């Protein structure tokens, strides 16, 4: 597997470009209730990137120049993702959450797992392999989520925006994947087994500790509840199974299946929005490949 090009990543890093978004059209079309709930959840999640950054830094990531360089760009881009989503909701007449309101949602699971991970990370550098694998799963899932929303909305500017966000998430995924692959390889069977066990016991979908659980279930069923959605989410699992020691990983698919059992509802139809580019329609269902997404 090729080396991640951190210099190229930095050269491409920027706030999401909103200059070509037709905000007037977005306002005219508006958001469905389901889209609004999903966007609120995604905004909550993007606004809490700092929680994951805190865990990575406390685990010794601050001592690694390449990791620090990436994280500096990553947290900046994710912050602007949240601001862009908030702007879309405001333009469409829907109120986003204030950060303080969102912060109040952080539950005991998030506090416990964060504290546990920081403690463990401080005792062994190999724990960072788990952090990087966790990050790869979350970024891959986020990319698939944004792409699925782009396919299913009738709001062309919204589809255009979330396609841009998905592109950034694929770049982030590439970094985490390459880091996880190298660290899992170097750590050998012990680190691989520990990482697989920890993911099985503790991994939860992005936003589980800060967003509303009902909205998380809605997102799973609305975006991934049909055959195409199931295939998209299985592609996420397949990407992670290429990591050393994670050949049996299927937790993202299991999350969707469990959400469908808890809250059965029909998925939104996957209908590409009129006027979107062919590239958008053709890539919207594909999970990012770590081999060919090298920033």
N, C-alpha and C positions, 0 to 999 in steps of 0.2 A: 504494500500500500504506500502511495506517495506521501511525502511530508507535507503537512499543512503549511501554506504560505502566509505567515502572519503579516508580512509587509504588504502583500496584496490585499489582505483583509482590511488592514488599516487604511489603505488608499481608497477603498470602496466604502468605508464607513461614513455614514452621515445620517441626519434626521430624515425620516421618510419624506419624500418629495410630494407635496400636496398641490403643486402649482397647476397641474392639469386636471384636478378634480372639479367637476361641475357641481358646485354646492347648491345652485338654484334647482337643478334637476333633482338632486338628492332630496331637497325639501319638498318638491312637488310630489315625488313618488312616496316618500316617507318610509317608515319601518313597520313591519308587522309586529304584533305583540311578542311573538317568538323571537324575532330578530332583536328586538329591544332587550329582552331578558338575556339573550346570549351575549350581546354586546356589552351589557352591564357586567356580566360575569367576566368576560375577557378583559375589560378595562380594570376590574378589580385585580385580576391576576397580573396584568402588566404593571400595575401600580405597586405590586409587592415583590418586584424583582430584587429589591434591596435585601429581602429576607434570605434569598438564596445566595446573594453576593456576600452577605455577612458570614454565612456558614463556610463558604469557600475560603474567604480571607482568614477566618479564625483557624482553619485547618492547615495553614501554612502556605496558601496560594500566594500570599503577598511576597514571599521569598523567591518566586519564580517569575522572571521578567516577561516571558511569553504569555503566561497566564494573566499577569497584571495588565499587560498591553491589551489582550483580548477583553478582559472584564471592563476596562475603562471604556472601550467602544460599545460593548454589549449593553451595559446598563444605560448608557446614553441613548442608544437606539430603542431599547425597550421602553424607556420613559416617554419617548416621542410616539411610540405605538399607542400607549395609553392616552396621550393627549390627542392624537388623531382620531381615535375611537370616540373620545368624549366630544370632540368637535362634530363628528358625524351625528351623534345622538342629539346634541343641542340644535344643530341645523334642522333636524327632522322633528323638532319640537318635543324631544324626550329628554328628561333631566338625567344627567350622569350622577354617580355617587361622588361626594366629596371625599378626599383622601382620609380625613379623620373618621368619617362614617365607615369607610371601608376598613380602616385599621381596627375598628372595634369588633370586626367580625372574626379576627384571628382567634382560632379556637385552641383548646387545650392540646389537641393532637399536634397542631403546628408548633406550639411552644415546646412540647415534650420531645418531638422528633428533632426539632432544631437544636435543643440543648444536648440531646444524646449524640447527634452527629458532630457537633462542635467538640464535645469531650473526646469522642473516639478519634476524630481527625487530628487532635493535638497529640495523640499517643503514637500514631503510626502514619508515615507518609503514604503507605499503601491504601489507606482509607480514601485517599483522593481518587483512586480508580473508581470506587463506588460513586463518589460525587460526580465524576465525569460521565459515567454511564447513566446516572440519574438525569443529568442535564441533557444528554443525547436523547433519551426517551421523551423528555418534556418538550424539547425543541421540535423533534420529529412529529409529536402529537399536535403541537401548536400549528405547524405548517399544514398538516392535514386538515385541521379544524378550519383555518382560514380559507383554504382552497375549497373545502366542501361548502362553506357559506357563500363563497363567490359563485359557485355553481347553482345555488338554490334560491338566491334572492332575485327579485324583479327590479331591484334598485341598482341600475348600472353603475353609478358612482360608488356605491358601497362595494359592489363586486370589484371595481377597479382598485379601491383602497385596500381591501383585505388581500387581494392578490399581491400587492406591493409588500404587505406585512408578511405574507407567506414566503416571499422571496428572501426577506431578511432572516426569517426563522430557519430556512434551509442553510443559509450561510452560518448561522450560529450552531446548528446541528453538526455541521461539518467539523467545526473546532472541537466540540465536545466528543464527537465520535472518534476523531483521530487521537485525542488525548486518552480517552478510555481504552482504545485498542492498544496503545503503546503501554499504558500502565498495567493493564490486565495481562499483557504478554510478559512484561518484565516481572510482575508479581508471581507468576506461575500458578499452579493449581490451588494453592491456599487462598490467594487473593481472589481468584476466580470463583471458588466455592463460596467464600465469604460474601462476595458481591451478589452472586445469584441468590443466596439465602436471604440477604438483607433486602433485596428488591422484592422478593416473594413476601416477606413479612411486613415491610414498611412502605413500599411504593404506593402512591395514590395519584390520581390525575392532577395535572397542574391546576392550582386554584382551590384544591380540596380544603385547605385550611383557612381560606379567606372568603371565598364566594359562597353563595347560597346553595346548599346541597340539591334542592329541587331544580335549580337552574343548571347544575351540572348534569343531572339526569335528562333534562330537556335537551341540552346540547348533544348528549350522546345519542338520544333517540331521533331527534329532529335532523341531525346532520349525518348520522351513521346507521340509521335504522333500516335502510333498504339494502338490496343486494350490492349496489355500487358502494354504498357507505361501508358495508361490512368488508368488501374487498379493499377499500382504501385503508381501513384501520388494520386489517391483516397485513398490509404492506408495511405499516409502521413496525409491527412485531417482527416481520421478516428482516427489516433493516437492523434491528437490535440483535437478532439471533446471529448475525455475522460477527458479533464481538466475541472474543475468546471467553469460553466458560458460560456463555448465555444462549446456548443452542436450543434450549427448551423454553425460552421466553415467550409468553403469550398474554401478558397481563393487560395490555391495552384492549385486546379483543375481549378478554374476560370482563373488563370494566363495562364495555358497551353491552355485552350480553346481560350482565347483572342489572344495569340501568333499565334495559328493556323489560326485564321481569318485574322490577319495582314499579315502573311507570310506563306501561305499554301505550304507545301512540304511533300514529302513522308518521313516517319520515316525510320531510318536505320533498317534492319532486325535484330531481336533479335536471334542471333545464337551463342550459347556458343562456345568459342574458343577451338579448339582441344588441349588436354593436360591439360586443367584447371581441378581442382579438383571437385568432385561431390558437395562438400560443396559450392563452388563458384556458380555453376550453380543453385543449389537449393535455395540459399538465395538471389540471385541477385535481385529478383523481390519483396522482402519483405521489407516493411518499418519497422524500428525498433520499438519494443514494449517496452514501458516504464515499463511495469510490469516485464519483464524478462531480461531487459538490465540494470542491477544495477551495472555498472562498472565491 
